[in-house]
Amino acid sequence: MVDRAPPHAIAPQVAAFFAAQTNNIGTGAAAALLAALPVIIAYLFLQRYFIAGMVAGVEKTLFNVQHDSE
């Protein structure tokens, strides 16, 4: 599908692929799953860091709000 195209040229090729697969929903669904799979796997392995970062951000925000109100 993509052969050594610069990054800005990939999006039109992906759109063309999905336009060509309008009659074949299974192929489009498989392509979407393959595109999302690396992100899902990375999130599963790095979940504790995502959660720790969100909690740290909330704690920092709450700490600043409490001190600003005094």
N, C-alpha and C positions, 0 to 999 in steps of 0.2 A: 504494500500500500504506500509506504513512504520510503523513498530511497535517497538518503543523504540530503534531504531538503533542509534549508535553514529553518530555525524555530518559527519564524513569522509565517512560513508557508505551510505549516502543518495544519492549522485550523481549517483552511479551505479544503484540504484533502480529506479531513475528517468529515466535514459537512458533505462533501461529494459522496463519501462512502455511505453515510446514513441516507442520503437522498437516493442512492442507487439501491438500497436495501429496504425500501418502503414496503415491498411485497413480502419480504422475508423478515418477519418480526424476530424470529429466533436468532438469526445472525446478528441483528442489531442489538438484541439483549445480551448476547454473548460478548460482543465487542464492548458494550458498556460495562459489563461485569469485569472484563479483563482490564479495562481502563481504571476502574475503581479499586480493584483488588490490592494493588501495592499500597495505596493510602490506608485501606482498612487494616492490612497486616501491620503496617508501621504503627498505626494507632494502637492496635492490640498490644504490641510489644512496648510501646512508649507511654501507655495510658497513665501510669503512676506519675510521670513527669508532667503530662498535661494537667492532671488534677492538682498536683502540687503547685504548678504555676498559677492556676486559677485561684486556689486558696490563698496563695501568697499575695496575689493582686487584691483580693477582697480584704484580707487582713490589713494591707497597706492603706487601702481606701478608708476602711473603718477607723484605723488609727489616726489618719489625718483629719477625718471629719470630727472625731471626738476632741482633738486638740484645737481645731479651728473654732469650735463652738465656745471655748472657754474665754 
